[in-house]
Amino acid sequence: MKPQAQFGRNRTGVEFSPIESKILLKFVKKSPPDVKANSRLAEKYRQSFINEENNIGSVPVPGNLKGVVKTIAEKLTGTSIEVFIDKLGERLAFERNGVRLYDLINAKVKAVASAPPKLLKDVAHFRKEELEHFNIIVESMKQLGADPTAQTPSACVVGITGEGLMKVIADPRTTLAQSLDALLTAELADNAGWELLIELAEKTAQPKKMLKSFQQALEQERDHLEKIKYYLKQEVVKNL
């Protein structure tokens, strides 16, 4: 694998084509756009579209008696349990992606001869814990009578945001450092997601056992974050 950064035939900047750049700028001045740019007008139209559109999805109504009973009980207390279920769906989708991200980073670490052996061991361990976290959410949703196979709105959103991270790590051209950088972004979001989920679990008075499993998952995610930060730093600094 090539170094993370190296000089090469990068011609994206205008300084490599000073004559052509002047010609281009001259042409732009002589041939302005047919419609004058108006950022305020564009913002106005965006706002109108936002107000007109429906939500990206919905939290499915419980499909079993247990779920219906729990939902009614929560509603009677004034709690919007669907918000909690939506965020459970989000974490479920995120942890599923987390397993896939670690599968991808595992292949990249194996391909880099200079990668520290401890990194490969930690990657396998983190992948195992991500899968455990996925199963924790599955069981939590079942306890609430929610369907873990359903796609909630927030699950849909994190699926889309995670596509970029997946592409970075899967790309054979990206270096180990670049892949770890993408993984760090995922772990930062993962930590914040678990922190919010714990707060929602407390506010909706979920069982202590569920809360404890969430807190344990957060502690493990914090460990992932710190170690990925460490490995990223080591990988970048050694190339200076």
C-alpha positions in Angstrom: 0.0 0.0 0.0 1.3 3.5 -0.9 2.0 6.2 1.7 -0.9 8.2 2.9 0.3 11.4 1.2 2.8 11.8 -1.6 3.6 14.3 -4.4 2.3 13.3 -7.8 0.6 14.5 -10.9 -2.3 16.3 -9.2 -3.5 19.0 -11.6 -6.7 20.0 -9.8 -5.3 23.5 -8.9 -5.3 26.4 -11.3 -1.6 27.2 -10.7 -0.5 24.4 -13.1 -2.4 26.0 -15.9 -1.9 29.8 -15.6 -2.6 30.6 -19.3 -5.7 28.4 -19.6 -7.0 29.8 -16.2 -6.8 33.4 -17.5 -8.7 32.4 -20.6 -11.4 30.6 -18.5 -11.8 33.6 -16.2 -12.1 35.9 -19.2 -14.8 33.7 -20.7 -16.7 33.7 -17.4 -16.8 37.5 -17.3 -17.9 37.7 -20.9 -20.6 35.0 -20.5 -22.3 35.4 -17.2 -25.1 33.0 -16.2 -28.5 33.6 -17.8 -30.1 33.7 -14.3 -28.4 35.8 -11.6 -27.6 33.8 -8.5 -29.8 34.6 -5.6 -29.1 32.7 -2.4 -32.0 34.2 -0.5 -34.4 33.1 -3.2 -32.9 29.6 -3.2 -33.3 29.4 0.6 -36.9 30.5 0.3 -37.7 27.7 -2.1 -35.9 25.2 0.1 -38.0 26.3 3.1 -41.2 25.9 1.0 -40.2 22.4 0.0 -39.4 21.5 3.7 -42.8 22.8 4.8 -44.6 20.8 2.0 -42.8 17.5 2.4 -43.9 14.7 4.8 -41.5 13.0 7.2 -38.8 10.6 5.9 -40.8 7.8 7.5 -42.7 6.7 10.5 -42.4 4.5 13.6 -44.4 1.4 12.9 -47.4 0.7 15.1 -46.8 -2.3 17.3 -47.9 -5.5 15.6 -48.5 -7.6 18.7 -50.6 -7.3 21.8 -47.6 -6.8 24.1 -46.5 -3.8 22.1 -50.0 -2.3 22.0 -50.4 -2.6 25.8 -47.0 -1.0 26.5 -47.6 1.8 24.0 -51.0 2.6 25.6 -49.4 2.5 29.1 -46.7 4.9 28.1 -49.1 7.2 26.4 -51.2 7.4 29.6 -48.1 8.7 31.4 -47.6 11.4 28.8 -44.5 9.8 27.4 -43.9 9.7 23.6 -42.5 6.1 23.5 -42.3 6.3 19.8 -39.3 8.7 20.1 -37.5 6.1 22.1 -38.4 3.3 19.7 -37.2 5.5 16.8 -33.8 5.9 18.4 -33.6 2.2 19.2 -34.1 1.6 15.5 -31.3 4.1 14.8 -28.8 2.4 17.1 -29.8 -1.0 15.6 -29.0 0.3 12.1 -25.8 1.9 13.3 -24.5 -1.2 15.1 -25.3 -3.3 12.0 -23.2 -0.9 10.0 -20.6 -1.0 12.7 -20.1 -4.7 12.2 -19.7 -4.2 8.5 -17.2 -1.3 9.0 -15.0 -3.5 11.2 -15.2 -6.3 8.6 -13.9 -3.9 6.0 -11.2 -2.4 8.2 -10.1 -5.9 9.1 -9.4 -6.7 5.5 -7.4 -3.4 5.1 -5.3 -4.1 8.2 -4.4 -7.5 7.0 -3.3 -6.0 3.6 -0.9 -3.6 5.3 2.3 -5.3 6.3 3.4 -2.5 8.5 0.2 -2.5 10.6 0.7 -3.2 14.3 -0.4 -6.8 15.2 -2.3 -5.4 18.2 -4.5 -3.4 15.8 -5.7 -6.6 14.1 -6.6 -8.1 17.4 -8.4 -5.0 18.6 -10.4 -4.7 15.4 -11.6 -8.3 15.8 -12.6 -7.6 19.4 -14.4 -4.4 18.5 -16.3 -6.1 15.8 -17.5 -8.8 18.3 -18.7 -6.1 20.6 -20.5 -4.2 17.9 -22.4 -7.4 17.1 -23.2 -7.7 20.8 -24.5 -4.2 20.9 -26.7 -5.0 17.9 -28.2 -7.9 19.8 -28.8 -5.8 22.9 -30.9 -3.4 20.9 -32.8 -6.3 19.3 -33.8 -7.7 22.7 -34.7 -4.2 24.0 -37.0 -3.6 21.1 -38.7 -7.0 21.7 -39.2 -6.1 25.4 -41.1 -3.0 24.3 -43.1 -5.0 21.8 -41.5 -3.2 18.9 -40.4 -4.9 15.6 -36.6 -4.9 15.3 -36.9 -5.7 11.6 -38.8 -2.5 10.8 -36.9 0.6 9.5 -37.6 3.6 11.7 -37.0 7.2 10.4 -33.8 7.7 12.3 -32.6 4.3 11.1 -33.1 5.4 7.6 -31.1 8.6 8.1 -28.1 6.8 9.7 -28.1 4.3 7.0 -27.6 7.1 4.4 -25.0 8.9 6.5 -23.1 5.7 7.0 -22.8 5.1 3.2 -19.9 7.5 2.9 -17.9 5.9 5.7 -18.5 2.5 4.2 -17.3 3.7 0.8 -14.1 5.2 2.2 -13.0 2.1 4.0 -14.1 -0.3 1.2 -12.2 1.7 -1.4 -8.9 -0.3 -2.2 -7.1 3.0 -2.9 -7.6 4.5 0.6 -4.8 4.1 3.0 -5.0 2.5 6.5 -4.8 6.0 8.0 -7.7 7.3 5.8 -9.8 4.3 6.7 -9.1 4.7 10.4 -10.1 8.4 10.1 -13.5 7.3 8.7 -13.8 4.7 11.4 -13.1 7.4 14.0 -16.0 9.5 12.6 -18.3 6.5 13.1 -17.1 5.9 16.7 -17.6 9.6 17.6 -21.2 9.3 16.4 -21.7 5.9 18.0 -20.6 7.3 21.4 -23.0 10.3 21.1 -25.8 8.0 20.0 -25.5 5.7 23.1 -25.3 8.7 25.4 -28.6 10.0 24.0 -30.2 6.5 24.1 -29.3 6.2 27.8 -30.9 9.6 28.6 -34.1 8.6 26.7 -34.2 5.2 28.5 -34.0 7.1 31.9 -36.7 9.6 30.9 -39.1 6.8 29.8 -38.3 4.8 33.0 -37.0 1.7 31.2 -36.0 -1.4 33.3 -32.7 -1.2 35.2 -31.5 -4.3 33.3 -31.9 -2.5 30.0 -30.3 0.6 31.2 -27.3 -1.3 32.6 -26.8 -3.0 29.2 -26.8 0.4 27.5 -24.3 1.8 29.9 -22.0 -1.2 29.4 -22.2 -0.7 25.6 -21.3 2.9 26.0 -18.2 2.1 28.1 -17.1 -0.4 25.4 -17.7 2.2 22.7 -15.6 4.7 24.6 -12.8 2.2 24.6 -13.2 1.8 20.8 -13.0 5.5 20.4 -9.9 6.0 22.4 -8.0 3.2 20.8 -9.0 4.1 17.2 -7.8 7.7 18.0 -4.5 6.2 19.2 -4.0 4.0 16.1 -4.9 6.8 13.7 -2.4 9.1 15.4 0.3 6.4 15.2 -0.3 5.7 11.6 -0.2 9.4 10.5 2.8 10.4 12.6 5.0 7.5 11.4 4.6 8.8 7.8 6.0 12.3 8.7 
